[in-house]
Amino acid sequence: MELTELTPMQVRVLGALMEKRETTPDQYPLTLNALRNACNQKSARNPVVAFTEGQVGHTVRELEGLGLVREAWGARVAKYEHQAGKVLGLQSKGLAMMCALMLRGPQTPGELRTNTQRLCELGDLDDVHYALQRLAEHDPPLVTCLPRVPGQKEARHAHLLSGEPDPGDYPTAAPPAPHPVDESLEERIANLEAEVAELRREFAALSGH
């Protein structure tokens, strides 16, 4: 199987869809506005970005062309869902590991174990190492181990969806994960804002008839 190298924006949009499917299934699939909010979260993201809805929409169309995203059927407002599992040939654990790496950047096995808790059920660190090994041995490989930075106890792993990473781009460890309560609260606020925006658009559309 051949994979087209993804841009950082494509990786962020796809990763956000992968995350929200597991963490907020009642809000999934996502509208463009909700997807923009998911991409631009200040928690659980490295780096933090500020995409516009137009940029997200353009990126969604690119991902649709690659078969990684599709528009959900039956919704009054356009909503989108990922097809990463089907295209990459991954199950829940592999998708969870890839999602964390796509949204947070390179991480140690310990960080990955913490950052995938809300995405799937992982056991101990041996389980994490085994999942990483499977991803590294995937055809084509989906993760790689970065050279250890002086002073670090553990090596970090990075995804390969955008090609081979430059170790110089990641001189320090990823920032620690925020408190789960803070992250959950920010997600709920972002989802509520997206719902209000959609309701306003629907109301405006109905009022115009």
FENPEMO-V349826 format. One record per residue. N is the residue number from 1. OMEGA is omega in whole degrees, -180 to 180 (NA if undefined). Layout:
n=(N:N)
omega=(OMEGA:OMEGA)
This chain:
n=(1:2:3:4:5:6:7:8:9:10:11:12:13:14:15:16:17:18:19:20:21:22:23:24:25:26:27:28:29:30:31:32:33:34:35:36:37:38:39:40:41:42:43:44:45:46:47:48:49:50:51:52:53:54:55:56:57:58:59:60:61:62:63:64:65:66:67:68:69:70:71:72:73:74:75:76:77:78:79:80:81:82:83:84:85:86:87:88:89:90:91:92:93:94:95:96:97:98:99:100:101:102:103:104:105:106:107:108:109:110:111:112:113:114:115:116:117:118:119:120:121:122:123:124:125:126:127:128:129:130:131:132:133:134:135:136:137:138:139:140:141:142:143:144:145:146:147:148:149:150:151:152:153:154:155:156:157:158:159:160:161:162:163:164:165:166:167:168:169:170:171:172:173:174:175:176:177:178:179:180:181:182:183:184:185:186:187:188:189:190:191:192:193:194:195:196:197:198:199:200:201:202:203:204:205:206:207:208:209)
omega=(177:179:173:178:-178:174:177:179:177:178:-179:-179:180:179:179:177:179:-179:-174:176:-177:-173:178:-176:180:179:-174:0:-173:168:179:-179:178:179:176:178:180:179:-173:177:177:177:176:179:175:4:173:-177:179:180:172:178:177:178:180:179:179:-180:177:179:177:-180:174:179:179:-180:-177:180:174:177:180:-179:170:-179:178:176:-179:178:-171:179:-177:176:-174:-179:-179:-176:-177:-179:-177:174:-170:-178:179:178:-180:179:179:-179:-180:180:-179:-176:-173:-178:-178:-178:173:176:179:178:179:179:179:-172:176:-176:-178:-177:180:178:175:-180:-179:-179:176:178:178:180:180:179:178:179:179:179:179:-179:179:177:-1:178:-178:177:176:178:-179:175:-178:179:178:-179:178:178:-177:174:178:-180:-179:177:-178:-179:177:-178:-179:179:175:-179:179:178:-176:-175:-178:180:177:-180:-180:-180:178:179:-177:-179:180:-179:-179:180:180:178:-179:179:180:-180:178:178:180:179:180:179:179:179:178:179:179:179:179:180:179:-179:-178:-179:NA)
